[in-house]
């Protein structure tokens, strides 16, 4: 039985481990921190006496690798999956607009949703549909020279249609300002949403916290396959000999009884490792990271009728209703990372008052803020060109992670896809 050591217990590491264990590999998973899941973890907040995720996540029906992974670890029932796409947006006048694809069959249901999305006028709807139809025929090389903003305007999208739909979608998915973000990467995402069947555009929300959706079921699955999981163990050195990894050294031991090694930690951590071979072929530290902020408000009473709602032309992008509290998400949040909790709460109150006439700050009982300062690397084309810049010449050594060349934004789907793809390469060996 071949043995694989996986370094890093985030979603890419868990995905790699699950697929190798399912194929009868002997797997050992090593994680430096005391928890698994990477950025996808949950914790109890004493102020609210509630378990929170480290940031609110929306999944989509186009996340095929994620859904297949959750099927395998028997966790798919922990998701609320829409029957068809349904999203509500609000503007500063308090008007609400639905993007509802429940009528007709695919793809007519998507056409109907756009035609009834009344925050854009008829001409804008026509140009919207014309643009979507053109997506499969757009030249990738040409798009690599454009930002999302440039691409959308070049294809007849008005300032109103951009701020009413495209900007919210792009910033939420790529966590990057559309004046910087890669048009090529966004196009690939849109193809998946609009051209891979009715299920792809559906929005999926976890019923329980992310640890219960991803981490705990994965650990149960791996335990049933006799996978060894070591936490609080940090990789320090990798020794190569004749283009083969011969030994890995952690803060606790030296390991040399393995056939394969998979490194699933972020590039910023990889660059700090001691090694006699070059691991990364580019300096990923040159790329700017992009933050995400979640502001959570505990309330005396509800002001939202929707489970989640997007805000048009706002400093905040989504508001999620959890009953006793709401989570407010700011993507591409670098401009606000140095704000104090009080200042961020004030910003959210100001925005909520503009969009929801029934909201009053007196409703707020308590608040707390989660800042992910380095949530992702910015999805700019320069970074996209470097996502495969790691050593591929070592026979028993592989990389996985949402930052690798998955042709996806740095999302849960990208992390799980990279783990699956890496596992398949090893299985085929």
N, C-alpha and C positions, 0 to 999 in steps of 0.2 A: 504493500500500500504506500503510494507516494505521499510525502509529508511536505506541507507548505506552512511557512511562517508568515503571518500577516501583521504588519506593523501599522497600528492605528485603528481605533475602534469606532470611528465615525460611520456614517451610512455607507461609504464606499468600502470600508473594511468589513462591515457586517455583510454587505451584499456579496463581496468576494468570498467570504467565509461560508456563507449559506450555500452558494452555488457549488463550491468545491466539496463541502461536506455532503451535499445531496448526491454528488458523484463519487462518493466513497473515498475521498481524500482524507488523510489524517491532517487536521488543521490545528494550529495554535495561533490564537489572536492575542497580540500584546498591545496594551494601551497605557500611555504615560500618566493619564489623569485617573482619578478614582471613579470615573463614570464612563459609560459607553454612549454612543450616539453623536459625538462631536457637538456641532451647534444645534443639533436636534435633541434637546433634553428638556426635562420638566423639573420644577422645584416648587416648594411650598412658600408662599409669601405670608408672613405672620400678620401683616396689617389687614389683609383680606381674609386670612384663614382659608386660603384657596390654593390649589395647585395650578401653576402657570407654566406655559411653554416659554422657552427662550425666544419669544417672537411669534407672532401669528402667521400661520401658513395657509395659503389657498393651493389646492391641487387641481389638476385638470384631467378630464377624460383622456387627453392626448398623452398622459403620463403612463404609457404602456409598460415600461420597465418597472415602474413603481407598483402598479397594480398587479403585475405578474409576481413580483417579489412578495407583496402582501398576501396574495393567494397562496403562495408556497408556504409561508410561515403562519398561515391560517389567521390572518388579521384583517381581512378585507371587510368583515362585518362591523368593524369599528369606524367605518366611514359612512357619511351621508352623501350619497351620489345622486345628483339631479337626474331626472328622467330625460330632460332636455335642457339646453342652456337657458338660464334665467339670471339676469343681473339687473340691478336697479342703480340708477345714478341720480344725484341731486345737484341742482345749481344754486347760486347765491340768492336767487329769488324765492327759494323754497320749493320750486317745481321739481317733480320727480319723473324720470323717464325709464321705461323698461325696455330691455333688450331680451325679448322673449321668443324662443324658438320652439314653443310647444305646439304650434299649429303646423299642419301638413307633414309630409315626409321629407327626409334629407334628400337633396340639398335645398328644396323649396322652403323648408322651415327656417333656414338661415337667411334666405332672401326675404322672407316675410318679416323676420326679426329686424332686419336693417330698414325695410320700408316703413316699419312702424316705430322706429327709433326717432322720436319727434324733436329731439334737441338739435337735429340737423335738418336743413331744408331739402326740398325735392332734388334740386341740382346737386347738392352735396351727397345725397343718397345715391344718385345715379353715378357720380364719380367714385364713391365708395365701392359700389358693386363692380364697376368697370376695373378699378384697381385690384380688387380681390381676384377677379377672373384672370387678370394679367399675371398673377404671382408665379405660376409655374413656368412662365416664359421669360421671366426677368433674368438677365445674365448675371451670374454670381460674381464674375471678375469686375464687372462695372459697379456692382453694389459695394465691393470692397473699397471703393474710392469714396463712398458716400456715408454720411451720418444718417440716422433715421429721419431727422428733421428735413434734411436736404432731399432725401429719397421721397418722402411723403409729398412734399411741395412740388417736386418734379413730376409727380403722378397725380396732380390735380386735387390734392387734399387741402382744403382751406384751413385757415387758422382756427376757425370754429370746430371743424370736424376733428382736427388734431387734438385740441384741448378737451373736446367732449368725449373722445373715445381712444384714439391712438396713443396719446401721451400717457394716460392712466395705465393702459395695457402694457406699453413698452417699459415704462419706469418700474412698474411692479415686477415684471418678469426679468428685466436685465439689471435693475438696480443702478441705472446710469442715466444721466441727463440725455435726452434725445438729440441734443446738439453735439454730443460726443459719441453716442453709442453706435455700434456697428449695424448698418443697414442689412448686411449679409446675414448676420446672426438672427436678426429680427425676422427676416424673410423666411428663414428655415423654420422658425417657430410658428409663423402664420400659416405656412403650408401644412404643418401638422394639425393646426386648429381647424382650418377650413376645408382641407382636402383629404382627410383620412377617416371620413365617416361621421355619422351623427353623434357618436359617443365622445368624439375628441373635444368638442366645444363645451361639454358639460363641466360645471364647477363642482368640486368635491371638497367637503369640509370634514375634518375628523370629529367624531362624536366624543372622543376622550382625548386626554393629553397625548403629545407626540411620543413620549416614552412608552406609553401603553400601546400605541399604534405600531411603532417601529422597533423599539429597543427590546422591551420585555419579551415579545413573541419571538424575535430573532434569537435572543439568548436561550429561550426555552427550546427552540428548534435545534440550535447548535449543541446544547447540553444533551439532547436526545441522540445526537450523532457523535457523542463523546469528544466534542471539541474542547480543547483546553483554552480557557480564557484567563489571561493574567492582566490585572490592573495595577496602577501605581508602579509601572515598570517602563523606564525610558530608554529608548535606543540611543546609544552614544557613538557607535563606530561600526562601519561596514568594511570588511576586508575582502578584496578581490584577488584572484589569482588566475591568470590565463583566461580572462573574460568570463570568469565564473565567481559567484559569491561563495566564499569558503567559510566565513565566520561572521556572525553579528554579535556585538558586545553591548549589553545593556548596563544600567546602573546596578544590576543584581547578579548578572552571570554572563558567561560566554556560551554561545549556541553554535554548534556546527553539524548537528544531526538533522539535516533537511535536504529536500530536493529543489524547492523553490522558495523564493522570498518575494513578497509583494509589499511595496511601500505606499501607504495610503494617507500620509500626512501632508499638510499644506507645504507649498514651495518655500515659504518663509522659514519653516522648521527644517526642511531638507537641506537648505543652504548652510545650516549650523552644524550639520553632522560631520564627523571626521571620517574620511574615506580616502583610499589610495587610487580611486577612479573618479572621474568627473561624473556627477550624478545629473546635474542640470546643465543644459547647453546654453542657457541664457540666464541673466540675472533678473529673476522675477521681482526682486525688491524695487526695481525701477518702475514698476507699474503701481499706480495709485489705487488704494483700496476705496471701497464705497460702503458707507454705514447704513444701518436700518435702525429706526427708533420705534418702539411701541410704548404708547402712553395709555395706562390703564386707569379708568375712573370707576370707583365704586359708587353706586347711585341709590338714592332713596326710592326713585321710581323710573320706569322706562320712558324713553322718548322715541325709540325706534320701533317700527313695526316689522322691519326686515331683519333677517339674520346677518346680512352684511350689505353695505351700500358704498358705492364709489362717489367721490366728490369731484365735480368738474371745476377746473381752474382754481384749485385750492393748494395750500401748503401741505395739507394732509391728503392721503390718497384713498384710504379705506377706513370704514368704521365697522367693527364687528360687535354684534349684540350677544352677550353671554348671560342675559337674565339680570343678575345683580350688578353686573359691571359691563363696561364696553372697553374694547381694545381699539386704539387708534393707531394706524400704521403710517409712518413716514418713510418712504423708500428714497434712495439717492439723498441721504440725510446728512452729508458732510457739513453743510452750512449750519446745522443745528447741534452738532455733537458736543460743542463746548457750552451749550445752554445748560443752566441749572435745571433741576426737576421743576422748580417753581415757575421758571420762565417757559419751559415746554408746556406745562399745564395751562399757563396763561394763553399761550399761542393756540392751543387746542380749544380752549373755551371761546376765544374770539372767533375762530373758524366755525365751530359748532353753532354759535349764535347766528351767524350769517346764513347757514344752510338749513337750520331746523328752528322754526319759530316757537316750537313747544319746548325747546331746551332752555334751562335756566341753571346757572352755576350753583344756585342754592341746592340743586339736586345732589351735588357731589358730597359724599361722605368721606372719601379717602382717595388717595392716588399714589401710584408709583410708576416709575419709568424704567424701561429696559433699553439699553444702548448696545447695539452690536457695532462697534467702531470699525471693525474690519470684516464685515459680513461677507463681502465678495471683492474680487479684483474688478475694477471697472471694465465693462464689456466694450472696450474700444477695439478698432480693427488691428492696431499694433499688437495688442495682447492676443487677439484671436490668431494672428499669424505665428505666435510663439507657443501655443498650447500643446504642441507636440515636441517641444524643445527639451527632451530628456533622453537619457542614455538608453538606446534600444539594442545595444550591441552585446549585452550580457545575456548569456544563454538561459540562466535560471533566475532572472531578476526582472520584476515588472513594477509598473506604477499604476495606481488608480486614484481617482478623486474627481470632484466636480470641476476642477480647474484643468483637467487633461482634455485631449482633443475629442470631445463627445459630439461636437456640432450642436450643442445645446447651451443655453445660459447656465450659470452656476446655481443650479437648483437641486432640490431633492432628486428629481428625475435624472439629472446629469450624474450625480454621485452614484446612484444605484445602477444606472446604465454602465458606468465605467467599471464598477465591480463585476457586473455580469460579463462584460466583454473581456475583461482580464481573466476571469475564471475560465471562459471558453478557450482562450489562447493556451492556458495551462493544461486544460483537459485534452486538447488536441495534440499536445506534446507526447 
